[in-house]
Amino acid sequence: MKYKRYDREYEKVFTNEKVIKKRCKLEEISSFNNVPKDNTEYIGLLRETIGGMQKEVFDYMVKYMWLVRRFCYKGKRRKNLSANGIHMDGAFGVFMRNFVGFEGRLMLNTFGSGGKIAGYLDDFFPNFDEGNPFEEHYEYPYKNITLEHLILVYQMPERLDLLNDAENAKMSYTKFLDFVLNYISCYNEEHGEEYIFIFSSAFMPYIKFTKNYEATKTSSVRSRKKRVL
C-alpha cells in the first residue's frame, strides 16, 4: 500500500488542551504521603520505570519468540504464533506445560499483548531466525517512540511508514494518536471506510483494518473536520 501524508484536516482529540484540563488538572495531582515529593519527580520516576520495563519486555519477547519458533515436532517446524494445525499446536502446548513448566499463551498476553509486538519482529530483523539473540543484541529500532505506538497501528499495512514519521518527529503517544486519527479519517474520506479507530475500556486504542466496514460492539473514535476560521 502506497503511503500518503495528509495535512491536518480533522480536529485533535487526544491532545486538545481544553479537554485535558477539564478531565485532569496537573495541579490537583499529588502523591500519597508526598512521596515522591512533587509531580516533577513523580512523573520522572514513572517515565524511567516504564521505559526500563518496555526495553526489558522487548528484549525478552525477542528471545522468547526466537525460542518458540525453533520448535519442531516429527521433523516439522512450528512457524506461526497460532493456527499451525491442531496436532502441532497441541504438541507445543503439552511441551510447554508438561516439560517447560509454563503456559505459552500467558507469555503472549503479558505486558500489553505481546503477540501484537511479536508481529513486528520479522520487519525489524529480516534474518530473525538465522541469528541468535542470546549471542547478539537484537536492538529495539526506535529511540523516540514506545510499544504503545506499535500496538496502535499493528494491523495497518502502512504501519512502518507511520512509525517512522512518529520517530522522526519525536511524537509523544498522544500526539501519535491524533496523527493516526487524522490519517485514517483523511484516508477513509478518499478511499472509503477501511479503518476504524477502536477505543475500548477493555484494551488500549488500536486501528482496526477492514475494507468491509462492519458494526462493532466496541466503541470507536471519530474526529470532526477542523473549523476553518
PyMOL commands that set and color helices and strands:
alter all, ss='L'
color gray80, all
select helices_A, chain A and resi 17-23+26-28+32-34+39-68+86-100+104-108+114-118+121-124+147-152+159-169+173-191
alter helices_A, ss='H'
color red, helices_A
select strands_A, chain A and resi 72-73+76-77+195-198+206-209
alter strands_A, ss='S'
color yellow, strands_A
deselect
rebuild
show_as cartoon
